[in-house]
């Protein structure tokens, strides 16, 4: 009895991967083994860089808060300490947004933290 091979499914699988690698350079887009390896490596980069993105944004927010805090005569660490003591629970993303787009609101928060 001849061996049964499901060519339809295996071809569909290859086509799916090759479709995902469209736009890659050279053999990475049309040679099956190279395309598959590149696509799999891309998934690991995507996983890694989702974590890196969070790290980079947190660093950016801290830099922005520090710059705005120094205009008010405080360092970042002193500001965060006084905010915590004053019971003002505001995350860095919101503080950085206020520092960039609404400096008067940021100044009010700093004053409230200083007085508390």
WORATA-V315519 format. One line per field, one symbol per residue. ss: DSSP state (h for helix, s for strand, l for the rest). phi: phi as a letter, one per 30 degrees, with the letter a starting at -180 (. if undefined). burial: I if it has 16 or more other ideal C-beta (glycine too) atoms within 10 Angstrom, else O. Layout:
# WORATA-V315519
ss: ???
phi: ???
burial: ???
This chain:
# WORATA-V315519
ss: llllllhhhhhhhhhhhhhhlllllhhhlllhhhhhhhhhhhhhhhhhhhhhhhhhhhhhhhhhhhhhhhhllllhhhhhhhhhhhlllllhhhhhhhhhhlhhhhhhhhhhhhhl
phi: .ddcbdddddddddddddddcdjddiddcbcedddddddddddddddddddddddddddddddddddddddcibcdddddddddddidcbddddddddddcbdddddddddddddd
burial: OOOOOOOOOOOOOOOOOIOIIOOIOOOIIOOOOOIIOIIOOOOOOOOOOOOOOOOOOOOOIIOIIIOIIOOIOIOIOOIIOIIOOOOOOOOIOOIIIIIOOOOOOIOOIIOOIOOO
